[in-house]
């Protein structure tokens, strides 16, 4: 009854959670639809407006309708203003305004220049009559400037200015080229030599060619940017002297000014967020230092925690450090400039999808590494056997474990494989009571078992590296059809030398059995030979073997 009730409660909670998530999804879709509708209206509103610009000077912004688009209306008004300005018989003082019920007309004598409607006034949020007066004053200024810019006296003067500036420009351009050539020559003589001296002092850890390539690239970039800036200012100034090229000069000016203006206002607007991020960075750095200091003291044993192995300190520090940084990123995300843009969100989603698709094995290996750390299966320096690999643990990381075998091979094993494999640690018992080395021999039934055990114990006693205490012992593991299997067991604390110790034990067993003329029948027995298969002591050092002194 209790299990059914718990199951029902879990189901209710899941259904409630599903309903809540669905509600959030519908709400987000509704908000997104409303935002799309507002953006669409704003786009339509912008499409139906167009500016009137004469010689790069802004006159007014006009509204259009489907039958009379804003661009066509602005083009026609601009043409009428230019015609009035080109008419020398027309005086600017003859500009008049005629107010009507539905519009206000600006007249150039008896010719209409443009009409201002109520919808045009709505754009500027001004009264129609007031907006008409402003536009009239602007048209007057434009006509005066239009005539002055095209006067013979001013054109001649500006032509002389352009000629003089062209001469100055080519002179400065030539001088700049000469200076950069001399700079390249000076760098080749002095900087290149300094780089060579630095590389020789660093024992050639720093590549001379790479550093020199970076320096040459930097000088080339400075030269190109400087010459482009010089050309830009020349074109922007000279083109601005003549009315026909003045719009091009305005475009060049805006190409540089608009990005700089956007960057500056964006920086000013994001300044409080940047200050917050800087303060958060300082706090995060301080917290990480305190965390590292704490876990370092735990690892050294100066700070002791109950039921906490000091070997767990550094892995735990990595986990805590990761969680602190992740939590800080969650806090900092809303304050990152541009984090609310669709491009930033799209890149974030793309990175998340790529990480989720390619990190399954990565996550499994990391979790396996953490599980192994807290399980305490082995440590760096232990002699272990993992699957078919036997050797000393060189390195333990979150994803892999590196083993050095007795053949001096470096084997890299993924931690996820280790977590699913039996691990034999020879060093744990060796540090406590000692590791038991053993080997088995088969001896015939005609040899007394007491003699066999005594000979095996004698061979263990002669073997260096085997402990006297606890004492070695012999087990009879099997009574076969033709022989008895005897197993000699001895304790050893030198796990890194256990293969050589076991090899020495095998040599001593052969010597002792040969001394007492006892035949070793393992691994197989066929029949009794005519003479025992033993090696007498006089033949122990047959060439090329040499007898030790």
C-alpha positions in Angstrom: 0.0 0.0 0.0 2.8 2.3 0.8 4.6 1.6 -2.5 1.4 2.3 -4.5 0.9 5.6 -2.7 4.5 6.6 -3.4 4.1 5.7 -7.0 1.0 7.8 -7.3 2.7 10.7 -5.7 5.6 10.5 -8.1 3.2 10.3 -11.1 1.3 13.3 -9.8 4.5 15.3 -9.5 5.7 14.4 -12.9 2.3 15.3 -14.5 2.4 18.6 -12.7 5.9 19.3 -13.9 4.9 18.3 -17.5 2.0 20.7 -17.3 4.1 23.5 -16.0 6.7 23.0 -18.7 4.0 23.0 -21.4 2.5 26.2 -20.0 6.0 27.8 -20.2 6.4 26.7 -23.8 3.0 28.0 -24.8 3.7 31.3 -23.1 7.1 31.6 -24.8 5.6 30.9 -28.1 2.9 33.6 -27.5 5.5 36.1 -26.5 7.7 35.2 -29.5 4.7 35.7 -31.8 3.8 39.1 -30.3 7.4 40.2 -30.6 7.5 39.0 -34.2 4.3 41.0 -34.9 5.7 44.1 -33.4 9.0 43.7 -35.3 7.0 43.2 -38.5 5.0 46.4 -37.9 8.2 48.3 -37.2 9.7 47.0 -40.4 6.7 48.1 -42.4 6.8 51.5 -40.7 10.4 51.9 -41.6 9.9 50.7 -45.2 7.2 53.4 -45.8 9.6 56.3 -44.8 12.4 57.8 -46.8 14.7 60.9 -46.3 15.1 63.9 -48.5 18.9 64.5 -48.9 20.4 67.2 -51.1 24.2 67.3 -51.4 24.5 65.1 -48.3 22.4 67.5 -46.2 19.3 66.1 -44.5 16.1 68.1 -45.3 13.2 66.0 -44.1 11.8 62.5 -43.6 8.6 61.7 -45.6 5.9 59.1 -45.2 4.7 57.1 -48.2 1.7 54.9 -49.1 1.3 51.9 -51.3 0.2 53.9 -54.3 2.9 56.6 -53.7 6.0 55.0 -52.1 8.1 57.1 -49.8 11.3 56.8 -51.9 9.5 58.1 -55.0 8.0 61.0 -53.0 11.4 61.9 -51.5 13.0 61.7 -54.9 10.5 64.1 -56.5 10.8 66.6 -53.6 14.6 66.5 -53.9 14.3 67.2 -57.7 12.0 70.2 -57.1 14.4 71.7 -54.5 17.4 71.3 -56.9 15.4 72.9 -59.7 14.6 75.9 -57.5 18.2 76.2 -56.4 19.4 76.0 -60.0 17.0 78.8 -61.0 19.0 82.0 -60.6 15.9 84.2 -60.9 14.4 82.6 -57.8 15.1 84.3 -54.5 15.1 82.4 -51.3 13.0 85.1 -49.7 10.1 84.0 -52.0 9.7 80.7 -50.2 6.2 80.8 -48.7 3.9 78.4 -46.8 0.2 77.9 -47.5 -1.7 76.1 -44.8 -4.7 74.0 -45.8 -7.1 71.8 -43.9 -5.3 68.5 -44.7 -1.7 69.7 -45.5 0.7 72.6 -45.5 2.4 73.5 -48.9 5.9 75.0 -49.2 5.8 77.2 -52.3 8.8 78.5 -54.4 7.0 81.5 -55.8 4.0 80.0 -57.5 5.6 76.5 -57.8 4.9 74.0 -55.1 8.1 72.3 -53.6 6.5 69.9 -51.2 3.5 69.2 -49.0 3.6 68.3 -45.3 0.8 66.1 -44.1 -0.3 65.2 -40.6 1.2 61.7 -41.0 4.6 63.4 -41.7 4.2 65.4 -38.5 3.4 62.2 -36.5 6.8 60.8 -37.5 8.7 63.7 -35.8 6.0 64.0 -33.0 5.5 67.7 -33.9 2.7 70.0 -34.9 2.2 70.1 -38.7 2.6 73.9 -38.9 5.7 73.9 -36.8 7.3 71.1 -38.8 6.5 73.0 -42.0 8.4 76.0 -40.7 11.4 73.9 -39.8 11.5 72.2 -43.2 11.1 75.6 -44.9 14.1 77.0 -43.0 16.1 73.8 -43.9 15.2 74.2 -47.6 16.3 77.8 -47.5 19.7 76.8 -46.1 20.1 74.0 -48.6 19.4 76.3 -51.6 21.9 78.9 -50.3 24.6 76.2 -49.8 23.8 74.6 -53.2 24.4 77.9 -55.0 27.5 78.8 -53.0 29.1 75.4 -53.6 28.6 75.8 -57.3 29.8 79.3 -57.6 32.8 79.9 -59.9 34.9 81.6 -57.2 34.4 78.8 -54.7 35.0 76.0 -57.3 38.3 77.6 -58.4 39.4 78.0 -54.7 38.5 74.5 -53.8 40.2 73.2 -57.0 43.4 74.9 -55.8 42.9 73.4 -52.4 42.5 70.0 -53.9 45.6 70.4 -56.1 47.7 71.5 -53.1 46.4 68.7 -50.9 47.2 66.2 -53.7 50.8 67.4 -53.8 51.1 67.3 -50.0 49.5 63.8 -50.0 52.0 62.3 -52.4 54.8 63.9 -50.6 53.7 62.5 -47.2 53.0 59.1 -48.9 56.5 59.1 -50.4 58.1 60.0 -47.1 56.1 57.3 -45.3 57.2 54.7 -47.7 60.9 55.7 -47.2 60.5 55.7 -43.4 58.9 52.2 -43.4 61.7 50.9 -45.7 64.3 52.3 -43.3 62.4 50.8 -40.4 62.5 47.4 -42.1 66.2 47.7 -42.7 66.8 48.7 -39.1 64.7 45.8 -37.8 66.6 43.4 -40.0 69.9 44.6 -38.6 69.2 45.1 -34.9 65.9 43.3 -34.0 66.8 40.1 -35.8 70.2 40.0 -34.0 68.4 40.5 -30.7 66.0 37.7 -31.5 68.9 35.4 -32.3 70.6 36.3 -29.0 67.4 35.7 -27.1 67.0 32.3 -28.8 70.5 31.2 -27.9 70.0 32.2 -24.3 66.8 30.2 -24.2 68.7 27.2 -25.6 66.7 27.5 -28.8 63.4 26.7 -27.0 62.1 29.8 -28.9 62.1 29.5 -32.7 64.0 32.4 -34.3 62.1 32.1 -37.6 58.7 32.1 -35.9 59.5 35.2 -33.9 61.0 37.0 -36.9 57.9 36.1 -39.0 55.7 37.7 -36.3 57.8 40.9 -36.2 57.8 41.2 -40.0 54.0 40.6 -40.1 53.5 43.3 -37.4 55.6 45.8 -39.3 53.7 45.1 -42.6 50.3 45.5 -40.8 51.4 48.8 -39.3 52.6 50.0 -42.8 49.4 49.0 -44.5 47.1 50.5 -41.8 49.0 53.8 -41.8 48.9 54.2 -45.6 45.2 53.3 -45.7 44.5 55.9 -43.0 46.4 58.5 -45.0 44.5 57.6 -48.2 41.2 57.7 -46.3 41.8 61.2 -45.0 42.9 62.5 -48.3 39.9 61.1 -50.2 37.4 62.3 -47.5 38.9 65.8 -47.5 39.3 66.2 -51.3 35.9 64.7 -52.2 34.2 67.0 -49.6 35.4 70.1 -51.5 33.1 69.6 -54.5 29.3 69.4 -54.3 29.1 66.5 -56.8 31.4 64.3 -54.7 30.4 65.5 -51.3 27.8 62.6 -50.8 30.7 60.2 -51.3 32.7 62.0 -48.7 29.8 61.8 -46.3 29.6 58.0 -47.0 33.3 57.6 -46.3 33.0 59.6 -43.1 30.1 57.5 -41.9 31.8 54.2 -42.7 34.3 55.0 -40.0 32.3 57.2 -37.7 29.3 54.9 -37.3 31.2 51.8 -36.2 33.3 53.9 -33.7 30.1 55.6 -32.5 28.4 52.2 -32.0 31.4 50.8 -30.2 31.6 53.8 -27.9 27.9 53.9 -27.0 27.9 50.2 -26.6 30.9 50.4 -24.3 29.2 53.2 -22.2 26.0 51.2 -22.1 27.8 48.0 -21.0 30.1 49.7 -18.5 28.0 48.8 -15.4 27.9 45.2 -16.6 31.6 45.2 -17.3 32.3 46.6 -13.8 30.1 43.8 -12.3 31.9 41.2 -14.3 35.3 42.6 -13.1 34.2 42.5 -9.5 32.9 39.0 -9.9 36.2 37.9 -11.5 38.1 39.3 -8.5 35.8 37.5 -6.0 36.0 34.3 -8.0 39.8 34.5 -8.1 39.9 35.0 -4.3 37.5 32.2 -3.6 39.5 29.8 -5.8 42.7 30.7 -4.0 41.2 30.0 -0.7 39.7 26.7 -1.9 43.1 25.6 -3.3 44.9 26.6 -0.1 42.3 24.6 2.0 42.6 21.4 0.0 46.4 21.7 -0.2 46.6 21.7 3.6 44.2 18.8 3.7 46.4 16.8 1.2 49.5 17.6 3.3 47.8 16.4 6.5 47.8 19.8 8.3 44.0 19.9 8.2 42.3 16.7 9.1 38.7 15.9 8.2 36.8 13.0 9.7 36.5 10.0 7.3 38.2 11.9 4.6 41.4 10.4 3.0 44.0 13.0 2.3 44.5 11.4 -1.2 41.0 12.6 -2.0 41.9 16.2 -1.5 43.2 17.1 -4.9 40.5 15.3 -6.9 37.9 16.9 -4.6 39.5 20.3 -5.2 39.1 19.9 -8.9 35.4 19.1 -8.5 34.7 22.0 -6.2 36.7 24.3 -8.5 34.6 23.2 -11.5 31.4 23.8 -9.6 32.4 27.2 -8.4 33.4 28.3 -11.9 30.2 26.9 -13.4 28.1 28.7 -10.7 30.0 32.0 -11.5 29.4 31.6 -15.2 25.6 31.2 -14.5 25.7 34.4 -12.5 27.8 36.2 -15.1 25.9 35.1 -18.2 23.1 37.8 -18.1 25.8 40.5 -17.7 27.9 39.5 -20.7 27.5 42.2 -23.4 25.4 40.8 -26.3 24.2 37.8 -24.3 20.6 38.7 -25.1 21.2 38.8 -28.8 19.8 36.0 -31.1 23.3 35.4 -32.5 24.8 34.8 -29.1 22.0 32.5 -28.1 22.3 30.6 -31.3 26.0 30.1 -30.9 25.4 29.0 -27.3 22.8 26.4 -28.3 25.1 25.2 -31.1 28.0 24.7 -28.8 25.8 22.9 -26.3 24.5 20.5 -28.9 28.0 19.8 -30.2 29.2 19.2 -26.6 26.3 16.9 -25.8 26.8 14.8 -28.9 30.5 14.4 -28.5 30.9 14.2 -24.8 29.3 10.9 -23.9 32.6 9.0 -23.7 34.3 12.0 -22.1 31.7 12.2 -19.3 31.8 8.5 -18.7 35.6 8.5 -18.4 35.5 11.5 -16.1 32.9 10.0 -13.8 34.8 6.7 -13.9 38.0 8.6 -12.9 36.2 10.2 -9.9 34.7 6.9 -8.8 38.1 5.3 -8.9 39.6 8.1 -6.9 37.1 7.8 -4.1 37.0 4.0 -4.3 40.8 3.9 -3.6 41.5 1.0 -5.9 45.1 2.1 -6.4 47.5 5.0 -6.2 50.3 6.3 -8.2 53.3 4.0 -7.8 51.3 0.9 -7.0 52.0 -2.4 -8.8 48.6 -3.5 -10.3 47.1 -5.8 -12.8 44.2 -4.4 -14.9 42.8 -7.0 -17.3 45.9 -8.3 -19.1 48.1 -5.4 -18.2 50.5 -5.6 -15.3 52.8 -2.8 -14.2 53.3 0.2 -12.1 50.8 3.1 -12.0 52.5 6.1 -13.5 49.7 8.7 -13.7 46.0 8.9 -12.8 43.9 11.5 -14.6 40.2 12.2 -14.9 39.9 10.4 -18.2 42.8 7.9 -18.4 45.3 5.9 -16.3 48.8 5.3 -17.5 50.6 2.0 -16.6 54.3 1.2 -17.1 54.7 -2.5 -17.7 57.7 -4.7 -16.7 58.7 -4.5 -20.4 59.0 -0.7 -20.0 55.9 -0.1 -22.1 53.5 2.8 -21.3 49.9 1.6 -21.6 47.0 4.1 -21.5 43.8 2.7 -20.2 40.5 4.6 -20.3 39.0 5.0 -16.8 35.6 3.7 -18.0 37.3 0.4 -18.9 39.0 0.2 -15.5 35.7 0.7 -13.8 34.2 -2.4 -15.5 37.4 -4.6 -15.0 38.8 -6.5 -12.1 41.8 -4.7 -10.6 44.5 -6.6 -8.7 46.6 -4.3 -6.5 49.8 -6.0 -5.3 51.1 -3.0 -3.4 48.2 -2.8 -0.8 49.0 -6.1 1.0 52.8 -5.6 0.4 52.6 -2.4 2.5 50.8 -4.2 5.3 51.8 -7.9 5.9 53.4 -8.7 2.6 52.4 -10.1 -0.8 52.4 -14.0 -1.0 54.4 -15.2 -3.9 53.8 -18.9 -4.9 54.8 -21.5 -7.4 53.8 -25.1 -7.9 55.9 -28.2 -8.7 54.8 -31.8 -9.4 56.7 -34.6 -7.5 56.1 -38.3 -7.8 54.5 -40.4 -5.1 57.8 -42.3 -4.5 59.3 -39.2 -2.9 58.3 -38.6 0.8 56.2 -35.5 1.1 58.1 -34.3 4.2 61.3 -34.3 2.1 59.6 -32.3 -0.7 58.2 -29.7 1.7 61.6 -29.4 3.4 63.4 -28.9 0.1 60.8 -26.2 -1.0 61.3 -24.4 2.3 65.0 -24.5 1.9 64.7 -23.0 -1.6 62.6 -20.2 -0.2 65.1 -19.6 2.5 67.9 -19.2 0.0 65.9 -16.7 -2.1 66.6 -13.0 -1.4 63.6 -10.8 -1.1 61.4 -13.4 0.6 60.4 -12.6 4.2 61.5 -14.9 7.1 58.5 -13.7 9.1 55.7 -14.7 8.5 57.4 -18.0 7.6 57.0 -19.6 4.2 54.6 -22.5 4.0 53.9 -25.4 1.7 50.4 -26.6 0.5 49.6 -29.8 -1.3 47.1 -28.5 -3.8 46.4 -31.7 -5.8 47.0 -35.4 -5.8 47.1 -36.3 -9.4 47.3 -39.6 -11.3 51.1 -39.7 -11.3 52.3 -36.8 -9.1 51.5 -34.7 -6.1 51.4 -30.9 -6.7 53.2 -29.0 -4.0 52.8 -25.2 -3.8 55.5 -23.1 -2.0 54.2 -19.8 -0.5 56.4 -17.0 0.8 55.8 -13.4 1.8 57.3 -10.5 -0.1 57.2 -6.7 0.4 59.2 -5.7 -2.7 56.4 -5.8 -5.2 58.4 -4.0 -7.9 60.9 -6.8 -7.9 58.5 -9.7 -7.5 59.1 -11.1 -11.0 62.9 -11.3 -10.4 62.3 -12.7 -6.9 60.0 -15.4 -8.3 62.6 -16.2 -11.0 65.3 -16.6 -8.3 62.9 -18.9 -6.3 62.5 -21.1 -9.4 66.3 -21.3 -9.8 66.8 -22.2 -6.1 64.1 -24.9 -6.4 65.9 -26.5 -9.3 69.2 -26.4 -7.4 67.8 -27.9 -4.2 66.0 -30.7 -6.0 69.1 -31.5 -8.1 71.3 -31.5 -4.9 69.0 -34.2 -3.4 68.6 -36.1 -6.6 64.8 -35.6 -6.8 63.1 -35.4 -10.1 60.6 -32.7 -10.8 57.8 -34.3 -12.9 55.7 -31.3 -13.7 54.2 -30.2 -16.0 53.5 -33.6 -17.5 54.4 -37.3 -16.8 54.5 -40.1 -19.4 56.5 -42.9 -17.8 59.4 -43.6 -15.4 62.8 -43.0 -17.2 65.7 -45.4 -16.9 67.6 -42.9 -14.8 66.2 -39.9 -12.8 66.1 -36.7 -14.8 68.3 -34.6 -12.5 71.4 -32.5 -12.9 74.3 -33.5 -10.7 76.2 -30.6 -9.0 79.3 -31.1 -11.1 77.3 -30.1 -14.2 75.6 -27.0 -12.8 78.1 -24.7 -14.4 78.5 -26.2 -17.8 79.7 -23.7 -20.4 78.8 -21.0 -21.0 77.7 -20.8 -17.4 80.4 -19.6 -15.0 80.6 -20.5 -11.3 80.5 -17.5 -8.9 83.5 -16.9 -6.7 
